[in-house]
């Protein structure tokens, strides 16, 4: 979370206090320790309201639980990146990720463990993709990644790193698996809305195959999900 609001508030109030100090010095001469302790009060208030501002700005574009970007940010930022990709002749990949059997996880082990799963998956995603990629909690137990690349192998490497991270993590109560769908620009569609719809549709194809195997065969839930349908 940015400190912009807090820094701006403290600097602004500090500037006013210094101005008052100089006015007092001009009127009464150099007074030792003028406004030392009383100055802490307005500075503390400035920090408090600055923090509230920073929190408001952060939550306007981030998910409160995972700290990832939210749906609103994706629509605003990814649309611009898609336009840049068109100008720069870049390719883009959109991944939609859904946690398998998430309702069962919540019902069996409680919402605290469900939240833990989402937080840990967020951490694995953040470590698997680059800072220039958009990693978002799309809603509920779904995540969305918008990644620009010039080499197909780069996109494959990132999602493979994520899948290996999920497989190798020692989950407390039960294994956690995911279903992943992908779409690519400009191969599949050209608008952000359509690209997300294709990736989402592809994800559900693999989720249905996962269900057909009664959750015992994770092949469709993980390994093959990076292939376009």
N, C-alpha and C positions, 0 to 999 in steps of 0.2 A: 504494500500500500504506500502511496506517495506521501511525502511530508510537506507537500506544497502549501496546503492550507495552514498548517501549524507554523511553518517558517514565515510565511507571508504575514500571519497575524502577529507573531512575536516581533518581527522586524518593524511592522507598522506601529505597534504600541510602543516598542522600544524607541523608535524615532520620535514619537510624541513626548515620551518621558525625557529624552535628551533635550528636546526643544524647551520643555518646561524648566529643566535644570538650567539651561543657558539664560532663560528669561529671569529666573530667580537670581542668578549670579550677577546679571547686569543691573538688577534692581537693588540687591542687598550686598553684593560682593561675593567672594568665594566662600561659600558655606560648606564646611567639612561634612561629608557623608549625607549630602542632601538627598532625600527620597530613597534611602537604601532599602529598608524593609517594606514600606508601603508600595514600592515599585514592583515587588514580587507578586502582589495581588493582581493588578491588571495584566501582568505578563502571564500569570497562571490562567486567568480567564481567557486570554487570547489563545493560549495553547489548547485549552479545553474546547473552545468553539472551532478552532482550526482543525482539531482532531475529528470533530463531528462532521465538518465539511469534507475532510479527506475520506472518512468512512462512507459518506453519502456518494461521493464521486466514485469510489471503488465499487460499491454495490450496484451502481448504475450500469456497470459493464462486467461485473464478475459475479460468480456464484458464491453464496455465503458459505456453503459447506466445504467445497473443494478448492476454492480460490481460483478456479479456472474461469475463462471468459464465459459469458452467458449468451443466450440466443440473440438478444438485442445487439450485442457487440458484433456477432457474426454477420448479421444482416448489414450492418453499417460498414464494417471493415473489409469483409471478404468481397463485397461487391466492388469496392475500389481496387482491391488486389486483382480481381478478375479482369477489370478494365486494363490494368497495367500489364497483365499477362498477355492480353490481346495485342497491345502496342509493342511489347518486347518479344513477342513470338515465344512465350514460355508455355509450358504445360502445367496443369494443376490437377491435383488429385483430392477428392473428398472421400473421407472414410466416415462411415456411420457405425458406431460400436454399441452393441446392446449386451447387457449382462444376462446370461442364461439362468433361468429359474430364480430370478431375483425375488419374486414374491414368496417363493418357497423359502429362500434364505431368510427373509424378514420374519416370516411366520414361524420358522423352526428355531431361529437363533436370536431373534429380537432385532429391533431397528438400530440399536447401537452397533451391532455387528454389520448390519446392512450399510450404515453410514461409514463404518471402517472400510468396507469393501470399496465403496465409491472413492473414498479418500486415497486408498492405496493404489487403485487403478489410475487415479489422477496423477499420482506421483510417478508411476511407471510410464505413463504417457508423456509426462513432462521430460523425463529422462531419455525417452526414445526419440523424440522429435526435436527439431531445432527451435531456437527462440523466434525465428521469423515465421514459423508456422503458427496458425491459429488453432489452439486446443480449447474446446469448449464443452461444458456440460449442456447437452442439448435439451435435457428435461428428464426427470425421473432417473432411470438407470441407463440412459442413452448419452453417448458422447459423440462429438463431431470434430473432425480434424480437417482443416483446409491447408494443403501443402503445395507450394509451388516448386517446380523442379525442371531441370533441363535434361536429366538423364533418368530413364525409367528405373534403373537399378537403385537410384537414390530413394525413390518412394518405396520400393520393395524392401530395401534394407531397413528403413525406419519402422514399417509396420511389422516386419519380422522380428526386430529387436523388441518391440512391444509384446508380441505374442510369446516370445521366449521368456520375457520378464514375468508375464502372468503365469505361465506354466511352471516356472522355477520357484515362484514365491511360495513360502510355507504358510498357507492360510490356516487359521486356528481350528475351525470346526469342520470344514469340508472344502474340496477343491472348487475353485471358481473358474468358470469358463465364459467366453464371450463369443458372440457372432458378429462378423464384420462384413459390411458391404462397401464397395468402392465404385466411384464414377470418375471419369477423367475428362478434362477439358483440353482440346476441343473435340475429342473423339466421340463422346456420348451426347453431350448437350452443350449449349453455350451460355445459358442463363443460370444464375446461382440457384434459383428456385428449382429448375428442372434437374440440375446436377444433384442437388440434395435428394430430390424425389427418386432419382435412379439409384443412388447409393442406398437409400432407405429400402427401396424395393429389393435390391440385391441382398441386403442384410436379412430381410425376412425370408427369402428363399433358403438361405443357409440355416436360419433358425428353425424352419419347418423340417428340414432334413435332420437337424439335431434332435428334434422332438420325435421324429420317426424312429430314431435309434434309442429312444427312451433315455436319452442323456448318458448312455453308456459308451457311446463312440463319439469322441470329441473331434474327430477328423473334420467334420463339416463345421463344427463350432469354431475351429481355429485355423488349421493349416490351409485349407482350400479357400478361405474366405477372401483372400487377396486377389483372386481371379475374378474378372468381370463376367457377369452372366450374359 
